[in-house]
Amino acid sequence: MDNKISKNPYTRKGPDLILRMIDIFSVILWGFIIVVLAIILLARPVGETFFDRLFNIKVRDYWNYYLLQFSLMLSLVQLIVSVFSLSLNLRRLKRKGDTLRVSILASIFTSLAVCVILTLFLFM
């Protein structure tokens, strides 16, 4: 008679809900990083080109503070989502094959750096 009870405590067949959520949050966090950096690039002062000087066109020579504030808010949301996904990942480090996601740690450090730099730039 076969005993159908497994003696191996590591009987996870595939990714469960928490692992799928960690994967989805990792992709979302990379999207946040790309969008925040793109908005910061859009907020930069516009460089004057040859044609601007030739046709006497006035270009923006200041930072767009509205876009910088928007990127600061997105960076704060990114920080909250990345801390939440880090807590999910830390709960899931029970098996031998489980690892800490580097993309989540990179997102935390990136969002912290952007928050600090933009706060200093906007409010000093």
Backbone as CSV, one residue per row, in Angstrom:
resi,resn,N_x,N_y,N_z,CA_x,CA_y,CA_z,C_x,C_y,C_z
1,MET,0.838,-1.170,0.000,0.000,0.000,0.000,0.890,1.243,0.000
2,ASP,0.591,2.159,-0.890,1.395,3.363,-1.017,0.951,4.411,-0.015
3,ASN,1.923,5.007,0.615,1.654,6.100,1.541,1.732,7.398,0.742
4,LYS,0.618,8.095,0.610,0.547,9.286,-0.224,0.991,10.544,0.502
5,ILE,1.316,10.451,1.740,1.763,11.620,2.493,3.244,11.821,2.212
6,SER,3.582,13.037,1.776,4.976,13.326,1.446,5.759,13.615,2.715
7,LYS,6.963,13.053,2.771,7.807,13.301,3.931,8.690,14.529,3.735
8,ASN,8.693,15.106,2.540,9.485,16.290,2.250,8.691,17.541,2.662
9,PRO,9.235,18.352,3.568,8.472,19.541,3.987,8.434,20.625,2.917
10,TYR,9.287,20.519,1.894,9.341,21.531,0.844,8.560,21.035,-0.370
11,THR,7.264,21.064,-0.263,6.422,20.507,-1.314,5.747,21.581,-2.149
12,ARG,6.355,22.720,-2.265,5.774,23.785,-3.081,5.884,23.378,-4.541
13,LYS,4.765,23.339,-5.243,4.736,22.886,-6.630,5.139,23.991,-7.595
14,GLY,4.765,25.197,-7.327,5.054,26.305,-8.226,4.908,27.611,-7.475
15,PRO,4.965,28.718,-8.194,4.836,30.006,-7.525,3.430,30.202,-6.966
16,ASP,3.360,30.574,-5.719,2.068,30.824,-5.102,1.701,32.296,-5.287
17,LEU,0.671,32.732,-4.627,0.162,34.092,-4.789,1.186,35.140,-4.371
18,ILE,1.891,34.896,-3.287,2.864,35.880,-2.799,4.025,36.025,-3.779
19,LEU,4.504,34.926,-4.327,5.592,35.003,-5.295,5.149,35.695,-6.579
20,ARG,3.926,35.449,-6.998,3.406,36.158,-8.176,3.276,37.648,-7.899
21,MET,2.830,38.002,-6.711,2.718,39.422,-6.359,4.093,40.083,-6.325
22,ILE,5.101,39.380,-5.821,6.458,39.929,-5.791,6.967,40.151,-7.214
23,ASP,6.692,39.220,-8.122,7.092,39.387,-9.517,6.391,40.589,-10.155
24,ILE,5.098,40.723,-9.908,4.332,41.839,-10.472,4.818,43.162,-9.896
25,PHE,5.069,43.198,-8.593,5.555,44.436,-7.983,6.953,44.801,-8.489
26,SER,7.773,43.819,-8.792,9.099,44.113,-9.341,8.992,44.801,-10.696
27,VAL,8.090,44.335,-11.532,7.881,44.959,-12.840,7.305,46.365,-12.674
28,ILE,6.347,46.517,-11.770,5.745,47.832,-11.525,6.792,48.812,-10.997
29,LEU,7.673,48.351,-10.136,8.711,49.227,-9.579,9.699,49.673,-10.645
30,TRP,10.052,48.789,-11.580,10.911,49.220,-12.680,10.204,50.249,-13.546
31,GLY,8.884,50.085,-13.721,8.115,51.101,-14.445,8.145,52.441,-13.733
32,PHE,8.025,52.418,-12.401,8.119,53.651,-11.623,9.476,54.327,-11.808
33,ILE,10.546,53.540,-11.773,11.889,54.108,-11.927,12.028,54.792,-13.283
34,ILE,11.566,54.132,-14.336,11.677,54.696,-15.682,10.848,55.960,-15.822
35,VAL,9.625,55.951,-15.294,8.748,57.123,-15.414,9.305,58.301,-14.613
36,VAL,9.773,58.062,-13.401,10.315,59.149,-12.573,11.534,59.774,-13.229
37,LEU,12.430,58.950,-13.752,13.617,59.498,-14.413,13.255,60.244,-15.696
38,ALA,12.251,59.768,-16.423,11.814,60.468,-17.637,11.199,61.819,-17.299
39,ILE,10.430,61.886,-16.225,9.819,63.166,-15.822,10.894,64.144,-15.372
40,ILE,11.900,63.651,-14.672,12.995,64.538,-14.256,13.736,65.077,-15.480
41,LEU,13.923,64.223,-16.487,14.569,64.697,-17.707,13.711,65.727,-18.441
42,LEU,12.395,65.568,-18.395,11.509,66.555,-19.024,11.491,67.877,-18.268
43,ALA,11.765,67.836,-16.983,11.716,69.050,-16.165,12.977,69.892,-16.285
44,ARG,14.037,69.348,-16.870,15.297,70.090,-17.016,15.101,71.336,-17.866
45,PRO,15.985,72.312,-17.690,15.957,73.453,-18.605,16.315,73.014,-20.024
46,VAL,15.688,73.675,-20.972,15.914,73.325,-22.371,17.184,74.027,-22.844
47,GLY,18.040,73.291,-23.491,19.267,73.883,-24.006,18.997,74.688,-25.271
48,GLU,19.720,75.774,-25.405,19.537,76.632,-26.575,20.357,76.078,-27.737
49,THR,19.731,75.933,-28.884,20.392,75.401,-30.060,20.703,76.518,-31.052
50,PHE,21.333,76.143,-32.137,21.693,77.100,-33.178,20.443,77.749,-33.772
51,PHE,19.415,76.940,-34.034,18.197,77.477,-34.646,17.435,78.384,-33.695
52,ASP,17.520,78.105,-32.385,16.889,79.001,-31.415,17.547,80.372,-31.452
53,ARG,18.839,80.408,-31.560,19.543,81.688,-31.654,19.301,82.355,-33.000
54,LEU,19.239,81.560,-34.071,19.053,82.102,-35.410,17.690,82.770,-35.555
55,PHE,16.643,82.108,-35.054,15.294,82.645,-35.179,14.850,83.427,-33.949
56,ASN,15.773,83.659,-33.035,15.519,84.446,-31.824,14.336,83.885,-31.015
57,ILE,14.398,82.582,-30.765,13.353,81.902,-30.004,13.799,81.795,-28.555
58,LYS,12.931,82.207,-27.660,13.219,82.128,-26.220,12.931,80.707,-25.738
59,VAL,13.908,80.085,-25.105,13.736,78.736,-24.566,13.645,78.818,-23.043
60,ARG,13.094,77.753,-22.475,12.931,77.708,-21.018,14.290,77.469,-20.375
61,ASP,14.710,78.383,-19.509,16.019,78.269,-18.852,15.885,78.014,-17.351
62,TYR,14.785,77.413,-16.941,14.541,77.111,-15.534,13.954,75.704,-15.430
63,TRP,14.036,75.144,-14.239,13.463,73.826,-13.982,11.949,73.957,-13.843
64,ASN,11.217,72.995,-14.357,9.765,72.958,-14.220,9.443,72.330,-12.857
65,TYR,9.086,73.168,-11.901,8.882,72.688,-10.527,7.635,71.826,-10.377
66,TYR,6.643,72.042,-11.228,5.452,71.194,-11.168,5.814,69.748,-11.506
67,LEU,6.613,69.558,-12.552,7.025,68.199,-12.920,7.931,67.584,-11.852
68,LEU,8.767,68.402,-11.224,9.622,67.878,-10.163,8.799,67.450,-8.940
69,GLN,7.761,68.223,-8.614,6.887,67.832,-7.509,6.131,66.554,-7.840
70,PHE,5.700,66.434,-9.089,5.005,65.225,-9.513,5.929,64.010,-9.427
71,SER,7.177,64.171,-9.850,8.113,63.051,-9.762,8.452,62.723,-8.306
72,LEU,8.434,63.728,-7.426,8.645,63.473,-6.004,7.495,62.639,-5.433
73,MET,6.266,62.965,-5.815,5.118,62.183,-5.342,5.167,60.750,-5.885
74,LEU,5.514,60.604,-7.154,5.644,59.253,-7.713,6.753,58.469,-7.026
75,SER,7.814,59.147,-6.669,8.912,58.485,-5.981,8.498,58.042,-4.574
76,LEU,7.671,58.836,-3.919,7.152,58.434,-2.604,6.240,57.213,-2.719
77,VAL,5.407,57.183,-3.754,4.553,56.013,-3.985,5.419,54.795,-4.288
78,GLN,6.469,54.999,-5.068,7.405,53.916,-5.369,8.062,53.395,-4.095
79,LEU,8.420,54.282,-3.197,9.036,53.867,-1.937,8.067,53.038,-1.106
80,ILE,6.817,53.450,-1.047,5.813,52.702,-0.274,5.593,51.319,-0.877
81,VAL,5.461,51.244,-2.213,5.239,49.955,-2.870,6.465,49.047,-2.707
82,SER,7.658,49.626,-2.794,8.852,48.796,-2.670,9.055,48.290,-1.251
83,VAL,8.707,49.088,-0.239,8.809,48.604,1.147,7.781,47.501,1.392
84,PHE,6.582,47.650,0.820,5.562,46.609,0.951,6.016,45.313,0.275
85,SER,6.581,45.431,-0.929,7.038,44.223,-1.616,8.257,43.620,-0.930
86,LEU,9.089,44.443,-0.290,10.201,43.899,0.493,9.679,43.117,1.694
87,SER,8.626,43.617,2.332,8.053,42.874,3.462,7.457,41.545,2.998
88,LEU,6.827,41.548,1.813,6.320,40.282,1.261,7.475,39.324,0.962
89,ASN,8.544,39.874,0.414,9.685,39.038,0.077,10.360,38.477,1.331
90,LEU,10.436,39.266,2.380,11.043,38.780,3.622,10.202,37.686,4.269
91,ARG,8.887,37.743,4.094,8.026,36.676,4.617,8.222,35.379,3.852
92,ARG,8.689,35.496,2.613,8.779,34.338,1.747,10.167,33.726,1.704
93,LEU,11.041,34.034,2.629,12.396,33.485,2.646,12.497,32.223,3.493
94,LYS,11.512,31.355,3.402,11.482,30.171,4.253,12.176,28.977,3.606
95,ARG,12.096,28.865,2.296,12.666,27.706,1.615,14.125,27.958,1.252
96,LYS,14.820,26.896,0.887,16.231,27.006,0.551,16.441,27.795,-0.742
97,GLY,15.541,27.676,-1.699,15.687,28.337,-2.987,15.192,29.769,-3.020
98,ASP,14.597,30.248,-1.950,14.075,31.612,-1.924,15.208,32.611,-1.728
99,THR,15.148,33.690,-2.469,16.181,34.726,-2.363,15.522,36.094,-2.249
100,LEU,16.302,37.028,-1.801,15.865,38.411,-1.718,16.020,39.039,-3.094
101,ARG,14.992,39.721,-3.568,15.024,40.303,-4.910,15.886,41.555,-4.936
102,VAL,16.853,41.568,-5.824,17.759,42.701,-5.951,17.021,43.904,-6.521
103,SER,16.048,43.673,-7.385,15.323,44.791,-7.995,14.504,45.560,-6.959
104,ILE,14.037,44.879,-5.943,13.287,45.568,-4.892,14.231,46.439,-4.070
105,LEU,15.400,45.916,-3.749,16.383,46.715,-3.013,16.868,47.902,-3.842
106,ALA,17.082,47.684,-5.141,17.496,48.785,-6.016,16.406,49.847,-6.096
107,SER,15.162,49.423,-6.098,14.052,50.374,-6.140,13.967,51.187,-4.852
108,ILE,14.228,50.549,-3.730,14.204,51.278,-2.456,15.300,52.337,-2.443
109,PHE,16.508,51.952,-2.831,17.608,52.912,-2.818,17.402,54.021,-3.841
110,THR,16.879,53.692,-5.010,16.617,54.706,-6.033,15.553,55.687,-5.580
111,SER,14.469,55.180,-5.030,13.397,56.076,-4.596,13.836,56.938,-3.413
112,LEU,14.629,56.369,-2.506,15.149,57.183,-1.400,16.069,58.291,-1.903
113,ALA,16.934,57.959,-2.848,17.847,58.967,-3.392,17.085,60.068,-4.117
114,VAL,16.101,59.693,-4.915,15.310,60.695,-5.640,14.521,61.553,-4.659
115,CYS,13.942,60.948,-3.635,13.182,61.716,-2.642,14.071,62.730,-1.924
116,VAL,15.247,62.297,-1.505,16.144,63.206,-0.776,16.639,64.323,-1.684
117,ILE,17.078,63.976,-2.884,17.620,64.990,-3.791,16.548,65.982,-4.215
118,LEU,15.363,65.491,-4.567,14.299,66.415,-4.986,13.786,67.260,-3.826
119,THR,13.728,66.701,-2.635,13.309,67.496,-1.487,14.298,68.602,-1.221
120,LEU,15.578,68.292,-1.271,16.579,69.327,-1.075,16.544,70.368,-2.193
121,PHE,16.325,69.923,-3.426,16.306,70.850,-4.545,15.058,71.738,-4.537
122,LEU,13.916,71.168,-4.173,12.673,71.935,-4.214,12.488,72.872,-3.033
123,PHE,12.941,72.462,-1.873,12.608,73.223,-0.668,13.797,73.915,-0.043
124,MET,14.918,73.971,-0.684,16.069,74.717,-0.159,16.389,75.874,-1.057
